Amino acid sequence: MKMDPQTGSLEGIGHERRKADMRVLVMTAVPAERDAVLRGLRGDRRFDVLAGGVGAAAAAASTARALAVGQYDLVVSAGIGGGFTGRAEVGSLVVANEIIAADLGAETPDGFLSVDELGFGSARIQVPAEWAARVTEALREAGLPVSTGPVLTVTTVTGTAETARTLGVRVPGAAAEAMEGYGVAVAARQCGLPVLEVRAISNPVGPRDRASWRIAEALNALEAASSVFLEVLR
C-alpha cells in the first residue's frame, strides 16, 4: 500500500483492502500514556503502541528505530499536553493541523528567529489535511470536545504567562504544546509517511501549578480518543 505523506490519501487501493492492510504506529512519551492508548484500542492488531521517551530527541530516535523494523502506513504522536487558554481547555482534545518546533532557532537582539528564517531547514511539519479533518470529525461525532490547530513541540514546558504570550505571538492560533510531536514527525517524514498528533489537555499553558493539572482526566480523554481511532484510522 502506498500513501501520499502530504495529502494522506491512499493510492491505488480499495476501501476493503485498506481496512485489512493499514498499519499504524502510535508513539507516546511515557508508559501511562501508552497504557491509556492501549486501553482505548482494545488489542486491535493494526496498531503498535510504544512509549518512546520524553522530548523530541528521544521521540525521534525511538520512532526511527520502530520504523526501521516495521512496516507502517501512518504514524501518530499521542499523549497529554498543555492547552492554550481560549483554544483548548483542560479535558479536551487537540488534533494538530501543523506540528511546530516552537523554540528551534536562535535568539537575536531583535528577537527570536526560527530555523526557517535562518535558512537551516524548517521547524514546521504539515499534517495531512484529510487525516486531521477525518479524526477531528470522528472525535466530535463521538461527543468528545475537540479543536484543531498548531501543536507546539517545546524543549522546556512553559511555566509563565509571559512565555505563553510569547509563544502565542510566535505561532498565531497555537492550540497546544507538548515535547515529542516534532521528533515523531521528523522520523515519519524521513520515511515518507504521514503523521498525526493528538493531545489530551491536562493543564493550561502558562504559570506552572501542578495542583491544577488534571492528568487522570487527560488520560481518560486520551483513552476515549484512542477508541475512536479504531473506526477512523483504517
N, C-alpha and C positions, 0 to 999 in steps of 0.2 A: 504494500500500500504506500502511496506517495501523497504527502500533504504539503501544500504551499505554506512555508513558515510565515509569510507576511499576511496572507488572507485567511489562513486556517482552513481553506477549502480542500476537500479530498478530490483527487484527480483520478478519473477512470475507474470508479468503483461504485457499486450499487449499495443501497442502504442496508440490505440484509447482510452482505459481506462485511460492511463497515462495522455493524453491531458485533459480529463474531470475532473480527480480527483486531480491532483497535486496542492498543496497549497504552496505558497511561502511567507515567512516573510522577508520584506526588512526593515533594520534598518539604519536610518540616525542619525546624531547628532543634527541638528538644523532644524527649520521649512523651511528655504529657500531650503535646500537640499531635504527635504521631498516633498515639493511642486514641485520641478523640476522633481523628480521621478514620482510623481502622474500625472504630465502633460504628460510625456512620456508613461505611462501605460494606459492612456485614460479610466480610470474607470474599467479596467479588474478586475473581482471579484476573480480571482485566487490569487491576491496579496493583502496583507495587508502591509501598509507602515507607519512606526512610526518614530517620532523624539525622540530618547531616551536620549538625553543629551550629553554633551561634556566630553570626557575622557573615559578610559577603565572601570572604576568602574561604572559610570552611564550607560554605554552601556551594561555591563554585567547584571546589575540589571534589566534594562528595558527589555532586551531580555529575561531573565529568566522569568520575570513576564508575558510577552506575550506568551511564550511557555507553561507556566503553564495553561493558559486558552484557548489556541487554538491548533488545530492540523495542523501541517505543515510537509512538506517533504523536504524543503530546506530553509536555512537562508542565506540572502545576506546582507553584510555590504557595504553600498554605500554612496558616498559623494565626496567632493572635498579634495584635499591634495597637498602636495608638491612633486615635481618630482626631482629625482637626475639627474643632468646635464649629458647629453650623454646617458641617459637611458629613460627618459620620459620628453618631452618638454611641455611647457605651452600650454594648449588647447587640449592636447592628453589624452588618457585613459590608465589606467593600470589595468590589471586583475592579481590578486595575484595568484602565484603558491604555496606560503607559507606565513603565517601570523606570524609575529615575534614581541614579546615584546622586543624591542631592548635595553631598559635600565632597564630591570628587572633582578637584580643581585646585585653584591657587588663590590665596589672599593677596590683594594688591592694595596700594594706598587709595585706590578708587573703589575698592570693594571686591567682592568675590567674582572670580572668573571660572566658569565651568571648563572641563576638558574640551567641550565643543568649541568654546570661544578661544581656547588656547591652541586649537588645531591639532590636538593629540588623540582624536577619536571622538566617541560620543558617550555621554552618560545617560542616554535615553534609549530605551528599547520599547518598540511599539508592541502592544498586544493585538493579535488579530481581531478586528472589529466584530467579525461574525461570531467568534467564540465568546468574547466579552458580552455581547448582546444576548447570546443564547443562554449563558449561565445566569446573567442578571435577571432575565425574564423568568427563567425557571425558578430561581430563588424567590422572586416576587410572587409568582403563582403559588408557591408553597406557603405563602403567608409570612415569609421572613423579611424583616426590614433590611433593605439593601440599597446601596448607592454605587455609582461608578465614577471613577476619577483617577488621576495620577496617584500611584503609591510610591512613596519615597523610601529609598534604602539609605540608611544613615549608619555611620560607624559608632556614633555616640547617641544614645537615646536622648531626645530633647527633655530638658529639665527646667526650663524657664519660659516665661511668657514672651520675653524678648526674642529668644531663639525661635519660638513658634511663629512669631510675627515675621521674622526674617525669612524663614522657610516658606511661609505663605506668600510673601512678596516674590521670592526667587522662583517659585513654581505656583503660579495662579491656579486656583481650583484644586490644589492638593487635598486629597481626601484622607490619607492615612500614611503612617510611617512604620517601618519595621527595619530589620537589619540584614535580611537574606535575599530578598527578591532579585536584586540586580545580579548577584552572584549566580543564582539559579538560571536567570535569563541569559547571561553571557554563555554559560556552558551549553544551554539548549541551542542558542544561536550558532555556536561553533559547530554543532552537529546538524544544522539545518532544520531544527524542529521548532514548532510554535510553542509559546509559553503563555500560561495564565498565572495571575497572582490573586489569591483570595485571602482577605484578612478579616478576622472576627475582632471587634474592637473591645479592648479590656480597660482602656483608660483614655482620657483626653490628652492630646499633645499639648504640653505646657508644663507648668510647675509640677515638680515631682512629688507626688503624695501617694505613697504606696497604700495607705489606708483606704484610699478612694478607688483603688483598682478593683475590678471585678473579673478576676482571672477565671474563676469557675463558670461564671455566666458566659464569658467569651468562649471557653472551651465547649460549653454546651451548644453555643451558636455554631461553632466550627463543626461539631458532630452533625448538627442538623443540616448544615450546608453540604457536608460530605454525602449524606444520604441522597441529596438531590443530584449529586454527580452521577449516581448510578443510572439515572434516566437521561441526563443531558450529555454526558461525556461518553458518547458511543458512536 
